[in-house]
Amino acid sequence: MRTQVCIIGGGPSGLLLSQLLHRKGIDSIVLERKTRDYVLGRIRAGILETGFVELMREAGVGERMDRECFIHEGTVIAYGNEEFGISFREHSGRDVVVYGQTELTRDLYDAREAEGGKLVFNVEDVEIHDAGTGSPFVTYRVDGAEQRIDCDFVAGCDGFHGVSRQTIPLTVRREYEKVYPFGWLGILSETPPVHDELIYSWSERGFALCSMRNANLSRYYIQCSLSDSPADWSDAAFWEELKRRIPEAHADVLITGPSIEKSIAPLRSFVTEPMRWGRLFLCGDAAHIVPPTGAKGLNTAASDIHYLYHGLVQFYEERDAEGLDRYSEKALARIWKAERFSWATTNLLHRYPDQSEFDLKMQRAEIEFLRSSDAAQTVFAQNYVGLPY
């Protein structure tokens, strides 16, 4: 087979890139190691920055998102029984939307399939060949048969454990990582959200987050030990602990119910440089991971897609490689700013096992400074809604 862009990974970033390229007449093939149903069964965050929302619209898949999403004009920061709001509209002129990643991915799959997009599922043994030359190709197996795709470029959208990053020689790539000494225990429940906006809550017992997917589907998280497993936490124990970590005014009205999904996510900051090697380009989790505190994971993938998409269009329409040549530079400049915001917000709101009394006083002073400073809230809001591409 032959295509212009071979995309490894059939998650939202790979599908979005394929859909955007299709609308510019650029051919692509998407390889996914799992099934469509498996990908759609993943429970992920759904806070979308302005830039991601605009990309979905540009890709022609924003209609259901615009109709069903929740618009969030701000957020609530709580500590103990104290709380304050930060208005995104007031401090940045923009907002964010809540639209579940599962639904976003479904929209992209439906669009690619309706338009005859080339999607190959259940692929195994994917290998990227000759990426450092002008003639890359990809081999893989499906149902035991080996296949080959010749292409102009390879987009590695296959996540942290995928083959794309590992293809870049160790002599070329450098990796930066911070592993946090805690995780997030999250549950999904068919209950109304406790608040119209998200609540980020610091407490002496650890961090908590109250979020939502829609009017009758809520997502809640509590900071937990890395040694915990979901089986260690009954629904009743989770709800009891959550109530202890949020202000009493919200705990008193929290509606609880059976969990329909429960999982623990470790927290990590990770970046690999460069994000391009020859004709191979890394996107999303293949190149970087952020802790979920700043709601940047899916959104940093979207900014990568923005830069790569425009670079490919510039190459095919104008025969100009400037956008591709600067892809890694542009993407990383924005990624490190998103990493900083996620790292800073994680440090602000979580309890660390080795925190001293002085550390705790400094943490509270930081929260109270954020509460009292218009300038600090402006910086927070601008980062949360997403820095410009």
Secondary structure, 3 states (H helix, E strand, C coil): CECCEEEECCCHHHHHHHHHHHCCCCCEEEECCCCHHHHHCCCCCCEECHHHHHHHHHCCCCHHHHHHCEEECEEEEEECCEEEEEEHHHHHCCCEEECCHHHHHHHHHHHHHHCCCEEECCCEEEEEECCCCCCCEEEEEECCEEEEEECCEEEECCCCCCHHHHHCCCCCCEEEEEEEEEEEEEEEECCCCCCCCCEEEECCCCCEEEEEEECCEEEEEEEECCCCCHHHCCHHHHHHHHHHHCCHHHHCCCCCCCEEEEEEEEEEEEEEECCEECCEEECHHHCEECCHHHCCHHHHHHHHHHHHHHHHHHHHHHCCCHHHHCHHHHHHHHHHHHHHHHHHHHHHHCCCCCCCHHHHHHHHHHHHHHHHCHHHHHHHHHHHHCCCC
